[in-house]
Amino acid sequence: MRVTKFEHATLTLTEAGRTLVIDPGSFTTPLTDLEDLVGIVLTHEHVDHWTPDHLDRLLKAYPGTPIYGPEGVVQAAAGYDVTAVHPGDTLELGPFRLEFFGGRHAVIHESIPVIDNVGVMVNDEFYYPGDSYAVPSGREVRLLAAPLGAPWLKIGEAMDFVLAVAPRQAFGTHDMTLSVLGRDMHRSRLRWAVEQHGGEFLLLEPGDSTDL
């Protein structure tokens, strides 16, 4: 399985010529030249994780592609056929087995309502928490996409999240709100965290991939 990082929080996973897209949001350039698209996962409703333009473009190229997200996404994307998923749900999409965790977005501020959010585990190897620190309890994570920067993110909490997951490898995502210096500083903190359990931190830029 090949995992490719795009700008900010967007990811694609490719296996056996089939592709899964996760969180095509407002900071991400259009996704083109994808292999056969079998599904789109939206972890939550914020625009940096999905936009109508991205969905329209993908659905035009791959009509009938199923879209999955928590209840908040079903409501926010009411013009699209989104299937609700909840923590504990599993589903099969071609060569991909998905399992969902968490349920709630990380707190930004007490004045801002907390929305639905799901983390997703793919093929029992790759985990992405969306905008949360939801740990996939009892699962061994081979590769973790770990958020680097956000209004809700404190780097010490992000480090604790990586320590709790203890992946064999990790790379940074959710990073477009950071300066180059800030991104590199946060990467170094997560590198330390993943190395505490003998893991490896990967430096992936938009368009870069790693294979599992």
C-alpha positions as CSV (number, residue, x, y, z in Angstrom):
1,M,0.0,0.0,0.0
2,R,1.3,3.4,-1.0
3,V,0.5,6.5,1.1
4,T,0.9,9.9,-0.5
5,K,0.8,13.2,1.4
6,F,-0.7,16.3,-0.3
7,E,-0.9,19.8,1.0
8,H,-2.2,20.2,4.6
9,A,-4.4,17.2,5.6
10,T,-5.1,15.5,2.3
11,L,-3.9,11.9,1.8
12,T,-4.3,9.2,-0.8
13,L,-3.8,5.5,-0.3
14,T,-3.2,3.2,-3.3
15,E,-3.3,-0.6,-3.4
16,A,-3.6,-3.0,-6.3
17,G,-4.4,-0.1,-8.7
18,R,-7.2,1.3,-6.5
19,T,-7.2,4.6,-4.6
20,L,-8.7,5.9,-1.4
21,V,-8.8,9.7,-0.8
22,I,-8.9,11.2,2.7
23,D,-9.8,14.8,3.5
24,P,-9.5,16.8,0.3
25,G,-9.7,20.3,1.7
26,S,-9.4,24.0,1.0
27,F,-5.6,24.2,1.3
28,T,-5.0,21.3,-1.2
29,T,-4.5,21.7,-4.9
30,P,-6.8,19.6,-7.2
31,L,-6.2,15.9,-7.1
32,T,-5.5,14.6,-10.7
33,D,-4.3,11.4,-12.3
34,L,-5.6,9.1,-9.6
35,E,-5.8,5.4,-10.1
36,D,-9.3,3.9,-9.8
37,L,-11.0,5.7,-7.0
38,V,-13.0,3.5,-4.6
39,G,-13.9,5.9,-1.8
40,I,-13.5,9.2,-0.1
41,V,-13.3,9.6,3.7
42,L,-14.0,13.0,5.3
43,T,-12.9,12.9,8.9
44,H,-15.0,16.0,9.8
45,E,-16.8,19.0,8.4
46,H,-14.2,21.8,8.5
47,V,-13.4,23.3,5.1
48,D,-9.7,22.5,5.3
49,H,-10.7,18.8,5.2
50,W,-13.4,19.0,2.4
51,T,-14.8,21.3,-0.1
52,P,-17.6,21.0,-2.7
53,D,-15.1,21.9,-5.4
54,H,-13.0,18.9,-4.6
55,L,-15.9,16.5,-4.3
56,D,-17.5,17.8,-7.5
57,R,-14.2,17.3,-9.4
58,L,-13.6,13.8,-8.0
59,L,-17.2,12.7,-8.6
60,K,-17.1,14.0,-12.2
61,A,-14.0,12.0,-12.9
62,Y,-15.2,8.9,-10.9
63,P,-19.0,9.0,-10.9
64,G,-20.7,7.1,-8.0
65,T,-17.7,7.1,-5.7
66,P,-18.9,6.5,-2.2
67,I,-18.3,9.2,0.5
68,Y,-18.0,8.5,4.2
69,G,-17.9,10.7,7.2
70,P,-19.4,11.3,10.7
71,E,-22.9,12.7,11.2
72,G,-21.6,16.3,11.2
73,V,-20.3,15.7,7.6
74,V,-23.6,14.2,6.5
75,Q,-25.3,17.4,7.6
76,A,-22.7,19.8,6.4
77,A,-22.4,18.1,2.9
78,A,-26.2,17.7,2.6
79,G,-26.0,18.0,-1.2
80,Y,-23.9,14.9,-1.4
81,D,-24.6,11.2,-0.7
82,V,-22.5,10.8,2.4
83,T,-22.7,7.6,4.4
84,A,-22.4,8.1,8.1
85,V,-19.7,6.3,10.0
86,H,-19.1,6.1,13.7
87,P,-16.4,5.0,16.1
88,G,-16.2,1.2,16.0
89,D,-17.6,0.9,12.5
90,T,-15.6,-1.1,9.8
91,L,-16.1,-1.3,6.1
92,E,-14.4,-2.8,3.0
93,L,-13.7,-0.7,-0.1
94,G,-11.9,-2.8,-2.7
95,P,-8.5,-3.7,-1.2
96,F,-9.0,-1.4,1.8
97,R,-10.4,-2.3,5.2
98,L,-11.3,0.8,7.2
99,E,-11.9,1.0,10.9
100,F,-13.0,4.2,12.7
101,F,-12.1,5.6,16.0
102,G,-12.6,8.7,18.3
103,G,-15.8,10.5,17.6
104,R,-15.1,14.1,18.6
105,H,-12.9,16.9,17.3
106,A,-10.2,18.3,19.6
107,V,-11.3,21.3,21.6
108,I,-10.3,24.6,20.0
109,H,-11.8,26.9,22.7
110,E,-14.7,26.7,25.1
111,S,-16.6,29.2,23.0
112,I,-16.5,27.0,19.9
113,P,-18.8,24.0,19.7
114,V,-17.0,20.6,19.5
115,I,-18.0,18.8,16.3
116,D,-17.9,15.2,15.1
117,N,-14.6,13.7,14.0
118,V,-13.4,10.2,13.2
119,G,-9.9,8.8,13.0
120,V,-9.4,6.1,10.4
121,M,-7.3,3.0,10.4
122,V,-6.6,1.4,7.0
123,N,-5.6,-2.2,6.5
124,D,-4.6,-2.5,10.1
125,E,-1.4,-0.6,9.3
126,F,-2.0,3.1,8.6
127,Y,-3.7,5.5,11.0
128,Y,-4.8,9.1,10.7
129,P,-6.7,10.7,13.6
130,G,-8.3,13.7,11.7
131,D,-8.4,16.7,14.0
132,S,-8.1,14.7,17.3
133,Y,-5.7,12.8,19.5
134,A,-7.9,9.7,19.4
135,V,-5.6,6.7,20.0
136,P,-6.6,3.4,18.2
137,S,-6.4,1.4,21.4
138,G,-5.2,-2.1,21.1
139,R,-3.9,-1.6,17.5
140,E,-0.3,-1.8,16.4
141,V,0.2,1.1,14.0
142,R,2.8,0.7,11.3
143,L,2.5,4.2,9.9
144,L,0.9,7.3,11.6
145,A,-0.1,10.6,9.9
146,A,0.4,12.9,12.9
147,P,-1.0,16.5,12.9
148,L,1.7,19.1,13.2
149,G,-0.1,22.4,13.6
150,A,-3.7,23.7,14.2
151,P,-5.7,26.2,16.3
152,W,-6.4,23.2,18.6
153,L,-2.9,21.8,18.7
154,K,-0.3,22.2,21.4
155,I,2.9,20.5,20.4
156,G,3.4,18.8,23.8
157,E,-0.1,17.2,23.4
158,A,0.9,16.1,19.9
159,M,4.0,14.6,21.2
160,D,2.0,12.7,23.9
161,F,-0.3,11.4,21.2
162,V,2.6,10.0,19.2
163,L,4.1,8.5,22.3
164,A,0.7,6.8,23.1
165,V,0.3,5.4,19.6
166,A,3.9,4.3,19.4
167,P,4.0,3.8,15.6
168,R,6.8,2.1,13.8
169,Q,6.9,5.1,11.4
170,A,5.2,8.5,11.4
171,F,5.1,11.6,9.3
172,G,3.6,15.1,9.8
173,T,0.4,16.3,8.3
174,H,-2.1,19.2,9.0
175,D,0.8,21.7,8.5
176,M,-0.2,24.5,6.1
177,T,-0.9,26.9,9.0
178,L,2.7,26.8,10.1
179,S,5.7,28.8,8.8
180,V,8.6,26.8,7.4
181,L,10.5,27.3,10.7
182,G,7.5,26.3,12.8
183,R,6.9,23.2,10.7
184,D,10.5,22.1,11.0
185,M,10.5,22.7,14.8
186,H,7.3,20.7,15.3
187,R,8.6,17.9,13.1
188,S,11.7,17.7,15.3
189,R,9.5,17.3,18.4
190,L,7.5,14.5,16.8
191,R,10.7,12.9,15.6
192,W,11.8,12.7,19.2
193,A,8.5,11.2,20.3
194,V,8.4,8.5,17.7
195,E,12.0,7.6,18.3
196,Q,11.3,6.9,22.0
197,H,9.8,3.5,21.0
198,G,12.4,2.8,18.3
199,G,10.3,4.3,15.5
200,E,11.3,6.4,12.5
201,F,10.0,9.9,11.5
202,L,9.6,10.4,7.7
203,L,10.0,13.9,6.1
204,L,7.2,13.9,3.5
205,E,6.5,17.0,1.4
206,P,3.4,17.4,-0.7
207,G,3.4,14.8,-3.4
208,D,5.8,12.5,-1.5
209,S,4.9,8.9,-0.9
210,T,5.9,6.0,1.3
211,D,5.2,2.3,0.9
212,L,3.9,-0.2,3.4
